[in-house]
Amino acid sequence: MVVTVCMVSDFFYPNMGGVEEHIYNLSQCLMEKGYKVVVITHNYSNNVGVRYLTNLLKVYYIPIKVFYNQCVLPTMISSIPIIRYIFVREQIQIVHGHSAFSALAHEAMLIGNLLGLKTIFTDHSLFGFADASAVITNKFLQITLAGCDHCICVSHIGKENTVLRAGFEKCSQRVSVIPNAVDAIHFMPRPELRSKDKIVIVVVSRLVYRKGVDLLAKIMVEICEKYPQTAFLIAGDGPKRWLLEEVRERKGLQHRITLVGMLQHSEVVHVLNRGHIFLNTSLTEAYCMAIVEAASCGLKVVSTNVGGIPEVLPDDLIYLREPNVSSLIDGLEIAINDLENGKCICPYECNMTIRKLYNWENIAKRTVKVYDSVIITGPTKPIHVQLKRYLSSYVWPFLLVVSLVHLILKLLEIIVPCDSIDKVKNVYNKDLKKTNCT
Amino acid sequence: MSVPIEPDQQPWCRKLYANEGYPDNYTDETFLRELRKNIYFKPVSFKEAIKGASLVINELCTVVLFVLHYTFLYNNWIDPSTVFTYSSSVTFIGYIIYSFKSISINKKTIGHDVRTLLMYIVFGHLFSPVLHTLTDTISTDTIYTMTFFMMLIHLIFFNYGIDGSIVSNGLSISAAIFASICLSSRLASAFEAFVLMTFSTQCFILFPFLKAKVDNLYFITPSLVAFDIVVLWCVSKTMFALFLCSLVLLNGLCPYLFVKYQRHKDNIHGPWDEAVVEDTKQI
C-alpha cells in the first residue's frame, strides 16, 4: 500500500533557507522510494493554489494572510475547513510538520491528530529558556508535542533542547535525531576557480545578530590589516549589512572586502568555489548547513563552537573556536598558515567524505523508519485520550481549543461529508516515467 | 525501533555522522549532562529587597508631594508665591550639593545652567497662560483620572537605576509633565499654573538628577514619607489610610514575597544558549 505523507510548514519555496531545502529534498527522496508526498504552505505573493514542482511534487499554497515573519496568524480554527479538505482529498496518513516557528504546522498537526492521522514533527532550531518570549514559544511547542506521535531533531543538542522544552524527559525515545544533508554533487569543488595570488575568506549567511555579524565586522578588519594577501567575500543580506559596509568604508577596505548581497541557493556554490577558507561566526545553530556545503566544496572551515556545530564535521575538516574575536582570529591564522604551507586535504577528497557522511538518500531511509514505526502504532485514539494527552502540558485552557476544533470537525463532517469529497487518483511517479518513455 | 545493542559495538559518540548500528532515537547516558541550572543566580536578602523597594517608595512619595501641593494651591490654603519661594530655595540648596558632588563642574557649566534657568523663567511666564487654558474645557473628573494614569505610567517606566527593557526615561518624564499640565488647568490663575509647573519640573526632572548623585537616599526617603504622612493626615483620613496601606504593600509584602519565592527560580542553561558577544563594543 502506498503511504501518503503531508509536509506542512510556513516555510517553503519560493522562500529560501534550511527548512525549505530540507522539506524539498526529503520529499523528493521519499517520492523516489514510492511514497506519495504533498506539501502544504501558505501563499507567497503570486503562488496561490496548487503547483507542481520537480517530479510532480504537489504543493498547496493555501490562501492565508501572512501575519509576522512569514508565519500565519495562529487562529487555530479559521483554516480547519481547507486543511481538512486537503487531508481527506489526498487520503493523507501521516502529517509531518516542520519548524517550531511555523504556526501553520502546529495547526495542521492538531487537525491531523483529531482526524486520527499520525503526526510527526521536525524541530530545526534551538531555543533559550531565559527570556519571556522563549517561555511563551516553549509552552506552545510543549502543547503541540504533547499531541504528536514522534519528534525528529536535526542534532543531538537539538534533541536535548527539544526534550527539555517539551518536558519529554521521561519519554526521550519518542525523539529521533536525523540530521540534514547536502547535495554534494551540486556542491562540487572547482579549485581552478580559486584566486592564485590571494587567500579568499568566504562568508555565506544572513546578516543578522544571531549569525555573529558583530564578530565578523571586527575579525575582517584585523585580518585585513595583519595579512595583506587576504580578501573577504561576503554573501547574504539582512538588517546588519550596514555595519559591515560602514566598517569597510571607515577602514578604506573596499578593494579587499566584497559584499555580493542576497544569492539564490543555486548560486551559493559559485561563491564558495572562489574561496579558500570559509568562516562561520554564528552565535547559536542547531545544525548549520552552510559549513557542510563549504566543506563539500573543499574549503577549510573555521567556525564558532556553539550549539550543534561540533557534532557536524570530523575534526580534520573544521577549526572549532570559541565565539569571541581573538579566538576566531587565531583559528583563521592557523588556517591561513596551513594553506600557505600546503597542509590541506584535497578538495575532491573532502567532497567524497561529505558525500559519505551526509546524503539525502540516507536521511530519507531513516525518516521512513520513523514513518513505519508510527504507522504500526494501532488505531486512532478517541477524543478523551487525545484530551488527556494535551493535558500533560498543564495548559488547561487549551483543552477548550481542542474541543472546539473537534466540534468544528464534526460539524464539517455533516456539511461536507468525507464521501462527497473527490479523492485524488494516485499517480505514481514511476508509472509516469514509464508512460513518458513509451 | 529499539534495536538491542551488541556488546562489541563502538561506544556511542556525540557526532551526527558516526554511531552506525545505533537507532536514531537512542538516548545515551551522556544525555543532558551539559545541563546547568541557575548559574547566574544571586540570592537577594530581605534587607537588599527592602532597600530596592525604598527607591519605589521614594518616587511614590514625590508624586504624593506634588499632588498635595496641587491640593493646597487649588483650595487656596497656601500662597503661590510662598510655594515658589521655598521650592526655589530648596532647589538652590540641592544645586549646590549637586555641584559639590560633580567632579567636572566649572564656570562654563554654571553659565550654561544659569542660562537654562533664565530661559525657563521667561518662557514659563510667557506660556503659562497657554498651558493654563490648554485642557480647560475637559471635565474635572476626566482630568483627575488622566492624572492618575499618567502618574502610574510615570512610576512604571521610571528609571530606578536598573537596566531593563521597560525603563524609559523619556516616557516617564513626559507622563509626569502631562499630568501637571492637566492639573494646572484647574487652578485659578496663570501664575498659580506657572508655580505648579515649576514645582513639577523640580520634582520630576531635577530631583532625579540629585538622587543619582547622592549615595545615601535612605535619609531622604524617611523624611519624605514622614512629611507626606503628616500632611495627608491633615488633608484626608481616607488618603492617609490608603497611603499607609501602599507603603506596607510596597515596602513590606512585596520584598517579603520576592525573597520567599526566590527558591522557585529554575533557570535552565546549556550549550544551546546563544553565545554572548562581548568584545565588539569599539569597532
Chai-1 contact restraints between the chains, C-beta under 6 A:
chainA,res_idxA,chainB,res_idxB,connection_type,confidence,min_distance_angstrom,max_distance_angstrom,comment,restraint_id
A,L126,B,W272,contact,1.0,0.0,6.0,A-B,restraint_1
A,G128,B,D273,contact,1.0,0.0,6.0,A-B,restraint_2
A,F129,B,I268,contact,1.0,0.0,6.0,A-B,restraint_3
A,S155,B,L16,contact,1.0,0.0,6.0,A-B,restraint_4
A,H156,B,R14,contact,1.0,0.0,6.0,A-B,restraint_5
A,I157,B,P271,contact,1.0,0.0,6.0,A-B,restraint_6
A,I157,B,W272,contact,1.0,0.0,6.0,A-B,restraint_7
A,E160,B,L32,contact,1.0,0.0,6.0,A-B,restraint_8
A,N161,B,W272,contact,1.0,0.0,6.0,A-B,restraint_9
A,S172,B,T27,contact,1.0,0.0,6.0,A-B,restraint_10
A,Q173,B,N25,contact,1.0,0.0,6.0,A-B,restraint_11
A,S176,B,D24,contact,1.0,0.0,6.0,A-B,restraint_12
A,S176,B,N25,contact,1.0,0.0,6.0,A-B,restraint_13
A,V177,B,D24,contact,1.0,0.0,6.0,A-B,restraint_14
A,I178,B,D24,contact,1.0,0.0,6.0,A-B,restraint_15
A,P179,B,L16,contact,1.0,0.0,6.0,A-B,restraint_16
A,D214,B,V277,contact,1.0,0.0,6.0,A-B,restraint_17
A,D214,B,T280,contact,1.0,0.0,6.0,A-B,restraint_18
A,A217,B,I283,contact,1.0,0.0,6.0,A-B,restraint_19
A,K218,B,T280,contact,1.0,0.0,6.0,A-B,restraint_20
A,K218,B,I283,contact,1.0,0.0,6.0,A-B,restraint_21
A,V247,B,I283,contact,1.0,0.0,6.0,A-B,restraint_22
A,L283,B,E274,contact,1.0,0.0,6.0,A-B,restraint_23
A,L283,B,A275,contact,1.0,0.0,6.0,A-B,restraint_24
A,T284,B,E274,contact,1.0,0.0,6.0,A-B,restraint_25
A,V306,B,A275,contact,1.0,0.0,6.0,A-B,restraint_26
A,G307,B,W272,contact,1.0,0.0,6.0,A-B,restraint_27
A,E311,B,R14,contact,1.0,0.0,6.0,A-B,restraint_28
A,E311,B,K15,contact,1.0,0.0,6.0,A-B,restraint_29
A,E311,B,L16,contact,1.0,0.0,6.0,A-B,restraint_30
A,V312,B,L16,contact,1.0,0.0,6.0,A-B,restraint_31
A,P323,B,A275,contact,1.0,0.0,6.0,A-B,restraint_32
A,N324,B,D279,contact,1.0,0.0,6.0,A-B,restraint_33
A,V325,B,D279,contact,1.0,0.0,6.0,A-B,restraint_34
A,L357,B,Y17,contact,1.0,0.0,6.0,A-B,restraint_35
A,R366,B,D24,contact,1.0,0.0,6.0,A-B,restraint_36
A,S373,B,M1,contact,1.0,0.0,6.0,A-B,restraint_37
